[in-house]
Amino acid sequence: MEQMLSKFDAFGESLSAVREDVNSMKPDLHAVKEDVAVLKSAVRTNGQDIRSLKEAVQGNTEAIHAMQNDLKNINQRLEVVEAKS
């Protein structure tokens, strides 16, 4: 019986030490949770920004291709005019 009580005392002391360690980590865990929430928000915002920028780049790419075609047509007409001169 004494051995069991001794082991329970040792277990109780170990349990108290674990409880103290867990309690000491709670503020850090809370700070990490807050940081994760901020990062999630930033990732969502960045994702939306990236999608918007992608759409803008696609629109600009189409405009550039149209301008390149216009320049090719202008260049061809200029070559025709120069050839007649």
Secondary structure as GFF3:
##gff-version 3
##sequence-region A 1 85
A	DSSP	alpha_helix	2	84	.	.	.	ID=ss1
###
